[in-house]
Amino acid sequence: MNKSVLLLVSAFCFMSIATNAQKRSKKDNQTPNSYNQNVNQNKFRQLDYELPTPNVYRTASGAPGHQYWQNTADYVMDIRLDDENQRVYGTEEITYTNASPDKLEYLWIQLDQNMRNPESETYQIQQGKISDGVGLYEYFNMFHTFPGGFNIDYVNDESGKAYDVKVNHTMMRVDLDKPLKSGESVKVNIKWWYNINDRMEIGGRSGYEYFKEEDNYLYTIAQFFPRMAVYSDVTGWQNKQFLGRGEFTLPFGDYDVKLNVPSDMVVGATGEIQNTDEVLTETQQARLEKAKTSDKPLIIVTQDEAIANEKSKATDTKTWHFKAENVRDYGWCASRKFIWDAQGVQFGDRTVMAMSLYPKEGNPMWEMYSTKAIVLTLETYSKFTFDYPYPVAYSINGKSIGMEYPMICFNGGRTDAEGKFSDAVKYRTILVIIHEVGHNYFPMIINSDERQWTWMDEGLNTFLQYQTEKKWSDETGKAFPSRRGPANKIVPYMGGDKRYISPIMSNSESINQFGNNAYGKPCTALNILRETVMGPELFDHAFKTYSNRWMFKHPSPADLFRTMEDASAVDLDWFWRGWFYTTDHCDVAMTGVKEYRLKFNQPNEGTSKKKVSKMVKKQTKLGEFDPILQSIARAEDPAKAYELVKGKVTDTRKDKLNENAYFYQVDLKMIGGLVMPVIFKLDYADGTSKEVRIPAEIWKMQNEGLTETVSKVLISNQEITKITLDPNLETADTDTTNNVWVK
């Protein structure tokens, strides 16, 4: 056992700090440029250079500024589904209002379907190799045989005069006759059509699924109309090309949409149905009304009714009329195959309708779990953010799909031919529904720039998905098998080959390992921030503050980073930098543990009063004129005086000095480069244990100020037999083989 004089150790520590300061001073004088460069790499430096300068639009606190603005786009659309030829035809009137302080000479409109044009950049930049056994998916994507893309019949002003337009792949510039001034509005009328893609053959976020046995189609339709791009104070026009991975950046507005489909089809869409009396039977209307006050899902369109629709093949049509207020996008679905169930969810005096549409191929799993998952999602997300503000939330079943739009989402998950399903299929289906319904919050309401910052919607949404999964309960009583959220699940990615890892703060089209980067890592980071760094109380308040500040607005990453600090008084710049701006990983090693016992040095007989005074002063840190030192000066025998002094020191400092105490110096090294809190579990000789949690700021004052090693002294009233670093696996430490010391 190593023994030493505790108080001499304290003096040594003080001397070391002074010596290190002298070394740094000399180093600074000798090589100031080199030293300053190292200081600038300090992991706790502020994000001053990374974040944009605050202004009247976005404040340093992370809130919208007093002159914050955003433009709006309102739509009136008439849409026709051609079920014979799998086409969508549409006319739309866009009313675009310029709330910015700028004059706009032109408008940018997104033509996302153009990525399916055989000549699109999406196909041109694809890499591939020729191999035996090319499947249909590879064939269509290799040779681009699908005649996709918008066919634009006209782009006119409100008087019918054609605008000058320029189509650049997935973007269309509309040149205005005169600049659109601040506060003014302009109308754009567009007529268009396009061929719907077969999702089962060539993929896609939207399209159709064909059921050969019945010669029926299930349509999940989105990105189906020319959509206004966002003009903001951050990017100006967000007109990055749509290459297929990065999603969508859109302004808010009101939608008035009429969907003309075969009369035997059931339709779901963004918004509330305006004409239920025209599209539903009286029995179905009564069921829908009853579902508003039900505490469980009720069937609106039964499976028998859906099977009858599958066989009817009506030649006439119906028009379903929907309206939606303050939404940023629009999606819809239609099929003869749809079963429909619904349940009302109360938010104060409002009733939100949670509803699911699915074919018989999804039953009985969808009838058992889909709407239940919607309800749990709305309730959980609302607790972390704000009450769900829209009147409806749809979950639509399509095979091999997961995609979100305001009030409606398309989700995969099917049973086998006999209607059976495994736990894996069940939980995968539920997590997709939670995730896609959750997207109503991020980015449909908290409207971040998906094309640039995928993680701002996917990562934040996956974090709340994990919180929702923890609340899931069903007849099995099992905990939900979450794929993302717990720190240990991101370890293989974080510790992987850095050549194939991108910082979270990367453009959507430039990300390696998209799922880990945009979903898993930010989700895990937020979970660690909540559970380990900030604590649930501070985190939840700050996160709710961010959500309420930016609901129905366009936040940037800086707005999130600043708000989380502003609302919590926790300096998190080190956290954002490490997790979001670098590819560092957490690997902290215990490189050594030294054990010490307390021992007072006894002066030898004949030691001078002056030396005894110095010894006592060093061991007790007493002042020059302290009564204890004065008593030594007056004493005839310094050695006897010391005995009296030692007793007084022990009596007056029992809470701090215990002659029976154990002292452990734990040496740590940051190998992975990612700053994290230090968490110890201490196991004692009597079989008890306790946890010691040390903030990440322990790494702020590292040895020499620049190296990546620190030491921590732990004091115990009894012997420690084992020390475990990160005992709960909550810091995503990639190598736990160096995390345990056993006496």
Buried (B, 14 or more C-beta within 10 A) or exposed (E): EEEBBBBBBBBEEEEEEEEBEEEBEEBEEEEEEEBEEBEEEBBBBEBEEBBEEBEEBBBEBBBBBEEBBBBBBBBBBBBBBBBEEBBBBBBBBBBBBBBBEBEBEBBBBBBBBBBBBEEBBBBEEEEEEEEEEEEEEBEBBBEBEBEBBBEBEEBBBEEEEEBEBEBEBBBBBBEBEEEBEEEBBBBBBBBBBBBBBBBBBBBBBBBBBBBEEBEBBBBBBBBBBBBBBBBBBBBEBBBBBBBBBBBBBBBBBBBBBBBBBBBBBBBBBBBBBBEBEEBBEEEBBEBBEEBBEEEEBBBBBBBEBBBEBBEEEBEEBBBBBBBBBBBBBBBBBBBBBBBBBBBBBEBEEEBBBBBBBBBBBBBEBBBBBBBBBBBBBBBBBBBBBBBBBBBBBBBBBBBEBBBBBBBBBBBBBBBEEEEEBEEEBBBBBBBBBBBBBBBBBBBBBBBBBBBBBBBBBBBBBBBBBBBBBEEBEEEEEEEBEBBBBBBBBBBEBBBBEEEEBBBBBBBBBEBBBBBBBBBBBBBBBBBBBBBBBBEEEBBBBBBBBBBEBBBBBBBBBBBBBBBBBBBBEBEBBBBBBBBBBBBBBBBBBBBEBBBBBBEBEEBEEEBEBEEBBEBBBBBBEBEEEBEBBEBBEEBEEBBEBBEEBBEEBEEEEEEEBBEEBBBBBBBBBBBBBBBBBBBBBBBBEEEEBEEEEBEBEBBBEBEEBEEBBBBBBBBBEEBBBBBBBBBBBBBBBBBBEBBEBEE
